Amino acid sequence: MSDAREDAPPSIDPMVDFESAFDDAPFKLSDYRVEDFVTLTLFWALILVVFTQFFSRYVLGSSIGWTEEIARYLLIGVGFLGSVMAARNGSHIMVEFFYHYMPQWQARLLERLVNLVSLVFYIAMAWIAYQLASRTNSLMVSVDLPKSIIYFTVCAAFVLMALRTIQRLYLKYRDRNDVV
């Protein structure tokens, strides 16, 4: 007679589970969109600016003034344009715990409600960011560029999030005939 309980899950070697986390699907260029490449470009620009800041401050002993501000703005761009990718894939952070304990019709209804609220939020934030950008007339501190560029970037990201959400929902529900 063994000490293991019959209802206990089978033991799995932790290394097998760890290694399976790194099994990636093969690379396909068709899986990526324009915003992915723009975000990647901004990310690499951020890496170069932060490296320049680090190198000038700790190796040369004199910090370059514009690097800190530009790094901050690039990080904002990467964050918001990265959110467009998450909206396209439906991978924004959400609590899935409750979906598992609801009847299927209720989970579908809640999912549609959450998607609708998210879409309204994206549109509202795009409008607010547009209003803020159109009212901002100041220049960046260290570079003679209008600060409204940042707000227009955020506005464009929210518009793209709304469009990608609509696209994802359309593709998801166009072939479904189920009625909630």
N, C-alpha and C positions, 0 to 999 in steps of 0.2 A: 504494500500500500504506500502511495507516495504522499508527501506532505503538501503538494500543490492542490489548490482548490480547482474544482471543475469549471467554475464560472469566471476564473481569473483569465485575463488575456494572455495569450502565449508570449513567452519571453522572446524578445528580439535582441539580437546583438546590437549594442548601441553604435558600433562602428559602421555597421551596414546602414543603419538609419542615417547616420551622419554623412556618409558618402553619397547616399541617394539624394541628399539635399543639393548636391552639386551637379547632378545629372541635368544638363540643359538640353533644350530642344535645339536642333541645328539652326544656325543663323540664316534668316531669310530677309533680304532687303525689303521685300514687299510688306513685312510686318511693321515697318516704320513709316512715319509721316513727316511732313515738313517741320512741324513743331518739335519733333524729336531731334532733328538735326540742328535747328536753331538753338534748342536747349543745350545740346552737346557743345556747340560752338561757344555759347555763353559760359558754360562750365569750364571749358579749357581756357577761355579768356580770364575767368576768375582764378584759375590755378596759376596762370602766368603772372597776373597782377599780384596775387598773394606771395608768390615766390619772389617777385621783384621787391616787394615790400620787405620780406624777410631778409633777402640778400643785402639790400641797401642798409637796413637797420643793424643787422648783427655782423655782417662781414665788412661792409664799408664804414660802418659807424655813423652814418648820416641817413636818416630816413627820407624817402622821396614823399613829398606832401600829398600828391593826388592819389596815391595808391589805396589809402584807407577808405576814402570816399567812393572811389570807383569800385572797389571790392564790395562795399556795402550795396551799391546799386546793382552790380552784377548778381549778387546773391539774391536780391529781390526778384530780378528777372528769372533766374534759374528756378526759384521756388514757385513763382506763379506760372511760368511756362511748363514746368514739370507737372503742375496740377492739371494742365490741359491733357497731358498723357494719361494721368490717373482718371480723369473724367471720360476719356475715350475708351479706356479699358474697363471702366467700372470698378476701379480698385482704390477708390478713396476709402479712408478709414471709416468703418461702420461697425456697429455691434450686431453680430450675427447670432448671438446667444438666444435671443427671443424667437427668432425664426424657426429654430429647431423644436420648440415646444408649442407652436401654434398649428392649428389646422391649415392645410395647404391653401384653401381659399383665403384665409385670413392673412397668411404670409404673403401671398400674391398681392392682396389689397394693400398691405402695409408697404411692400416694396414699391408699388406704383405711387403711393402717397409720398414716400421718401424721395423718389425720383422727381416727382412734381415739385416738391418743396425745394429740392436742390436746384432744379431748373429756375424756379422763381428767384432763389437766392442769387444765382449767377447773373441773371438779368438785372436784378436790383443793384448788385455790386458793380456791374459794368456801367450802369447809369450814374451811380454815385462817383465812381472813378473818373468818368468822362466829365462830369460837372466840376470835380476838383481839378482835373487837368486843364480844363478851359479857363479856370479862374486863377491858375498859378502863373505868375509872370516873372518870378525870381530866377536867378541863375544858380547853378551849382557853386559851391564855395571855392573849390580848387580848380575847376575847369569851366571855361566860359561856354557852357551849354545850358539850355533851359531845363529847369527841374521838372517841367511838365512832361518831358520824355519818359520819366519814370512812371508817372501816373497814366500816361497814354499806353505804356506797356502793360500795366496792370489792367487797364480797361480792355485792351485787346485780348489779354489772357482770359478775362471773364467772359468776353464774347465768344472766344474759341471754346471755352468750357461749356457754355450753353449750346453752341452748335454741335460739338462732339457728343454731348449728352443726348440731344435730339436725334442725332445720327445713330447712336448706339441703341436708343429706345426704338427707333423706327426699324432698324435691322433685327432687333430682338422680337418685336411684336408683329412684324408684317406677315409672318407665316403662321402665327398662332390664331386659332379660332376659338380659344377658350374665353368664356365670359365670366367675369367675377360677379 
